[in-house]
């Protein structure tokens, strides 16, 4: 057997050629033929007495192809590992005319996409922004209104009053079709709110949507499901075909509400409740701010890291690896996204290797336990620990360990970002929660 690697001029593409002689595969083929002859059940012959020549005639070509394919796979893998080749995806076989009936020696070729070495940006060479969010009165007011609605008593009166919600289908007045289902918060209307007072099921109300919200694209996007850009470009009259009216009596701030929101006896006074609400809202904004910074960090690392890829090979491999799921046209259309994902994967792996980042089993179990407690709005106690750990272990074993792998990858990704955050310049920008929402809406 002889294996050669021919790198192309760009050093990113290569042809791997495997030359096989009869001596390379014949012993394995003969051994398999003898094995078949002992096991084959053919009419006219006793078990184990089928002549090898007959087995060769009936099954020889299939055995030959199977053995050669197995030998090729093993040899190519060993060559790649022993030569420390960093490849993209898998080797792609080059089509050729092989005559297994007549040939004794064979030459098989494979296309390889080679991944280049690259350097990460120097420490402190990349700058990212982090929003330092502060709570404002309007945000806290909206939070309490949401809690009052969520935990208050809801009714469906026949006619609407000021402040009610109208469930119905919204569409542009001059468009065909039924429109999109929305829940219109009349308390948020800045103009023409009186048009909706007295509305009832099956009424169709025509109004200037943009004017009703005084051009607030964020508010329009919030209840319509449109992007902020779409909401900002609205013009003209819209119609709301009312399906029903919904009214919510504000929940009372008492122990029953405290327990519903935060769990049994977690807070026991209005003062503690106010403090817990504020801290919870801040935790959520801090998490959102961190997520936004992490996305920016990924983008900045991609922008500041030079990685050349074997593009045409990558496209071929994507098509083959997703056969029946993606077309060449779809790959071409979204190629930039695939390339970005691959480059980030390479950067992430380099950070893991350079810093010897690891994820311990106990970290995975602890993370899963905290997620389970969060789902039930509970805090860990000694009495709960054993049962919660049992739930976590069971969850991580499900789907043949797929859940375990997902948690492992999630923790490792967090460690990579944490490591990178320590090597970049982070600028803290103070911003109110309301401005943060408006800036990042849509």
Secondary structure by P-SEA (a helix, b strand, c coil): cbbbbbbcccccbbbbbbbbcccccaaaaaaaaaaaaacccccccccccccaaaaaaacaaaaaaaaaaaaaaaaaaaaaaaaccccccbbbbcbbbbcccccccbbbbbbbbbbbbbbccccccbbbbbbbccccaaaaaaaaaaaaaaccbbbbcccccccbbbbcccccccccccccccccccccccccccccccccccbbbbcccccccccaaaaaaacccccaaaaaacccbbbbbccbbbbbccccccaaaaaaaccccccccaaaaaaaaaaaaaaaaaaaaaaaaaaaaaaaaaaabbbbcaaaaaaaaaaaaacccccaaaaaaaaaaaaaaaaaaaaaaaaaaaacccccaaaaaaaaaaaaaaaacccccccaaaaaaaaaaaaaacccaaaaaaaaaaaaaaaaaaaaaaabbbbbbbbcaaaaaaaacc
